[in-house]
C-alpha cells in the first residue's frame, strides 16, 4: 500500500527531505516516527505509522492524517503545522503583540521591518497562529478565509 485515494505515502527518502527542510527553516527536530502523505497539490499530511497496517483497497477514504504543510515553494506550514513545529522551533519564529496578532487572525498582512526572511512561524503568547512569508517589509498572511476571525471583532 502506498496510495490512499489522492494521497501518496512518502518513502523514507522523501520523508527525510521534508524533515530536513523543517530543520533548515525552523531548527526543529521532528521525530522520524510518523508517516508523511502528499496529494497532487503538494499538500503534506502527517499520520501515525499504524495507518500502514490498514488495507485501504476496500475503503473509500478521502484523506488520512493532519494537513501540516505545502511544499511548492519551500515548506509553508498550515496552522496545525505551525502548532506541531512551533514548540520545537529554534529560529524563524515571529512573536506578535495583541493588535498585530488580531490583525493576523483577520487575514491582514503584517508590517515587518526585521531581519527574518522566508517562511516564518507566527506566535502570540503560547499560541502558534500559522505561517507567513516575510517579503518587502511585510509578512504575507496565509490564514484561509474560512478560518479568519470576523473583521469587526
C-alpha positions in Angstrom: 0.0 0.0 0.0 1.5 3.3 -1.0 -1.6 5.3 -2.1 -4.7 6.4 -0.2 -7.3 7.9 -2.5 -5.4 11.0 -3.7 -2.6 10.8 -1.2 0.7 9.0 -1.7 2.6 7.7 1.3 6.1 9.1 1.1 9.0 6.8 1.2 11.9 7.2 3.7 14.0 9.4 1.3 11.0 11.8 0.6 10.2 12.0 4.3 13.8 12.8 5.2 13.7 15.7 2.7 10.7 17.2 4.4 12.3 16.7 7.9 15.5 18.3 6.6 13.6 21.3 5.2 11.8 21.8 8.5 15.1 21.5 10.4 16.8 24.0 8.0 14.0 26.6 8.1 12.9 26.4 11.8 15.7 24.5 13.6 13.0 21.9 14.7 13.9 18.3 15.1 10.7 16.4 14.3 10.9 12.7 15.1 11.0 10.3 12.3 8.3 8.1 13.6 5.4 9.4 11.5 4.2 8.7 8.0 4.0 11.6 5.6 1.4 11.6 2.8 1.3 14.0 -0.1 -1.5 14.8 -2.5 -1.4 16.0 -6.1 -1.5 19.7 -4.9 1.8 19.2 -2.9 -0.1 19.3 0.4 1.6 17.1 3.0 -0.2 15.4 5.9 1.2 13.6 8.8 -0.1 10.4 10.5 0.8 7.7 12.9 2.7 4.8 11.4 -0.2 2.5 12.3 -2.0 3.5 9.1 0.5 1.4 7.2 -1.3 -1.7 8.7 -4.7 -0.7 7.2 -5.8 -2.2 3.9 -7.4 0.8 2.1 -8.3 -1.1 -1.0 -11.9 -1.7 0.1 -12.4 1.6 1.9 -13.5 5.0 0.5 -11.1 7.4 2.2 -10.6 11.0 1.0 -7.6 11.7 3.2 -5.6 10.5 6.1 -3.7 12.4 8.8 -3.4 16.1 9.7 -2.6 18.6 6.9 0.7 20.2 8.0 2.2 22.0 5.0 2.6 22.7 1.3 5.9 22.1 -0.5 5.5 24.0 -3.7 7.9 26.9 -3.0 9.6 25.7 0.2 7.8 24.5 3.2 4.7 26.6 4.1 3.1 25.3 7.3 -0.6 25.2 7.9 -2.0 26.4 11.2 -1.8 22.8 12.5 1.7 22.5 11.1 2.8 25.6 13.0 1.3 24.2 16.2 3.3 21.0 15.7 6.6 22.6 14.7 6.4 25.8 16.7 7.1 24.4 20.1 10.2 22.7 18.7 11.4 25.7 16.6 14.6 27.5 17.5 14.6 30.1 14.7 12.3 32.0 12.3 9.5 32.4 14.8 7.9 35.9 14.9 6.3 36.8 18.2 3.4 39.2 17.8 1.7 41.5 20.3 -2.1 41.6 20.8 -3.0 44.1 18.0 -0.9 42.5 15.2 -2.0 39.0 16.3 -5.7 40.0 16.0 -5.0 41.6 12.5 -3.2 38.3 11.5 -6.2 36.3 12.5 -8.4 38.6 10.4 -6.3 37.7 7.4 -4.4 41.0 7.2 -0.7 41.1 6.2 1.6 42.4 9.0 4.1 45.2 8.5 7.6 43.9 9.3 11.0 45.6 9.2 13.0 42.8 10.9 15.9 40.6 9.7 14.0 37.3 9.3 13.3 36.1 5.8 11.3 33.4 4.1 8.5 31.5 5.8 8.1 32.3 9.5 6.0 30.7 12.2 3.7 33.3 13.7 3.3 33.2 17.5 1.2 35.1 20.1 2.0 34.3 23.7 1.9 30.5 23.9 -0.2 30.1 20.7 1.0 29.4 17.2 -1.2 31.1 14.6 0.2 29.8 11.3 2.9 30.6 8.9 3.6 33.7 6.8 6.2 34.8 4.3 8.5 37.8 5.0 8.6 39.8 1.8 9.2 43.5 1.1 8.6 44.9 4.6 5.6 42.7 5.4 4.5 39.2 6.4 2.2 37.8 3.8 -0.8 36.2 5.5 -1.9 32.7 4.6 -4.8 32.2 7.0 -7.6 30.6 4.9 -10.7 32.7 4.6 -12.8 30.1 6.3 -10.5 30.2 9.4 -10.2 34.0 9.8 -12.0 35.9 12.6 -14.6 38.4 11.7 -13.0 41.8 10.8 -15.4 43.6 13.2 -14.1 41.6 16.2 
